[in-house]
């Protein structure tokens, strides 16, 4: 059904100087300094297998990943609400801390191989920064009209959308949507987009003081429920994106960070992160279970928190042993970077684009091409090519690679650099679309949706592009709640 867009004569103005103020104002530099000291202090306590080379590898990746944060601290308008910053930070979390953890598999590689793997990450990140600057430095041309969410939309509409997303998420996690398996990619993308917009807009308007106390209670209750249901997939990225949307909206609406909510959620997420390896081993490999009924939620989270607390209390030797036992930990991204940079072009040939070959067909709807490969076809090819799994094994457990490792497996360090340049340009282009636009504009909402995709660093190109494409289709379905209005820059 084609949505009929209303064109209003009222002009939408770009944010005022007050709206453009940096979130932390003059505290940017001080906050960055405190964060840097915290990272350095944490790194100094890590054993790193008593090898200083690991500290060199960590320092290289951390500096490159935090460079956008330095630019942000110097001039907040240089990188404002930057998806590139989010991507660099996620890469730092996924890759940078690995050399400092007592991971038994890291010691299998020579010190020079560890430093080279870190250098590849640095080249990728710096190329991304260059690509981002190439497009960002050009001043965007103000549009005559923009699409914005209808200003008269009541809070109840967003609550209904969020509740519908929660119901869908629960049914999906309980395995009750197998009958529509052919439509799952489209419905997942649609409700993923709907939930993000509903959380963002509810948080923004509640942070701005709209609604009663009951609306705040219902909002935070639904946010918790959504995160609890989403995290039963034992992948925390969905819950993190939801919490990020809520934090972003509350901050923009109130003008201050929700420190209490952040402190509580960060502490809980940290414990869950520590226990997710054992939970995945137990549920995926021992029990062979992927779905959960609502009656099993209390025991599920009790066990998960217990694993996390136990891991928190372990000493370094116990933690190293536990990591060695974990199937998922063996597939950590930095280990994949080490394996790829050490084997590609030597023990195994470069793929020369072979893992990218299925991508065009993946963008065709399955009802048109019923025999098309699944989105993880590129991941499967990589795992088979590098001897990590056979095709039968990939049907139950998939080892993630990430865009950067995939690009190196195809074209070496030049592929990692070219991918970084391309990603940086795309991110800069999407950011420019939403520069100085109101939060309710589809340009800004689309940029926030893209951030949720960009921080998933385990995805290969097939997964990345299909998620992006299907999510864009999902956003397009919301045009019924959109008005086209004139835009006036101030």
C-alpha positions, 0 to 999 in steps of 0.5 A: 500500500502506498502511503499518502504523504501530506505536504505542510506549509509550516517550515521545519527549522534546523536546530538552534544553537542551543540544540547544537550544544555538545552533550558534555560541553567543556567536559569533553576533554576532561572526560576523554582524559579520564577515560584514557587513564582508565583504559591505561590503568586497566591495561596495566593490570592485565598479564598479557602472557608476560609478553610486552608485544601484546601491549604494543598490539593493544596500544596500536589498536586503542589509539587508532580506535580512539582517534575519532574521540580525540577529534570529538573532544577538540571540536564536538561539531567535527564528529557529532553523534558519529556512527564512525565513532561508534564503529571505531569504539566497537572495534576497539572493544571486540579486538583491542582487549584480546591481546591483554586477556590470557587467551591460550590461542593468542600465544600460538602466534609469534610476537611479530604476527600479533603486531602485524595483525594489530597493524592491519586493524590500524590501517583499516580504521585510519582508512575509514577515518580518511574516507569519512573526512573525504565526504564530511568536509564538503558542506551539505546542501540544505534540502527544500523539503524533508520527511518528518514523523508527524508532530501530532503523533501521540505517545500511545502510538509509539507504545503500541509499536513498541509492544507489537515489537516485543510480542514479535520478538518473544514469538521469534525467540520461542520458535513460534514463527517457523511457519513464516520462515520465508518472510522472517528476514523481512519481518525481522527487519521491519520490527527491528526498525519499528522498535528502534524508532519507538524506543528513540521517540519515546525516550526523547519525548519522555526526556523532554518532560512529556507524559505523566509518571505512568508513561515513564514507568511503562516506558522503562518496564517495556525497555527492560522486557524488550532487552530481556527477551532479545538477550535470550538469543545470547547475543547482547548486541540487540539489547545494547542497541536498544539501550543505546537508542533509549540513552540517546533519546533521553539525553537529547530530550533532557539535555543530560546523560541518564547516569543512573540508568547507564550505571545500572545497565553497564554493571548488569551487561558486564556480568552477562558478558562475562557469563555468555561463553558458558551459557552458549556452550551449555545451551547451544552445544550441550543442550542443543537448544535455541528457543526459550519459553516464558516460564524458563526465563527466571532460571535462564537469567539466574544461571546466566548471572551465576556464570557471570559472577563466577567468572568475575571471581576467577583468577587469571589461570582459571579464566584462561582455562575457561576461555580455552574451553569455550567454542565461542571464545575460540572464535574471538575476532582478534583470533580470527584476525591473527589466523587470517593474516597468518594464513592468507596468501601463505597456507591458503590462497586469497579468495579474490572476491569469492565470499562476495560473489553471492551478495547480489543474489542475497538482495533478491527477495526469496519469493522471487529466488527461492533457491538463493543462498542464505545470508551467511553463505560468505561466512560458511565459505570462509570457515570451510576455506580456513578449515574451521568448520565443514558445511554440516557444522555451519548448520548448527554453529556459525563462527563470526568473521567480521567485515575487516577479516573477510576483506583481508581473506579476499585481498590482503591488507589492501582489501582491509584498507579499501573496505575501511575507505568505503565504509568511512565514506558511506558512514560520512554520507549518511551522517551528512544527510542528517546534519543539522536536521531535527531528531524527528526527520527520517534522515536522522532516524535512518542514520541511527538505524545505520549505527545499529548495523555498523556496530555489529562487527561480526557480520560479513558482507552478505549479512551486513548488506542484507540487514541494511537492505531489509531494514531500509524496507522496514523503515519505508513501511513507516511512511504512513506516520510521515509528513513532508515539510519545508525545511528552513536553515537557521 
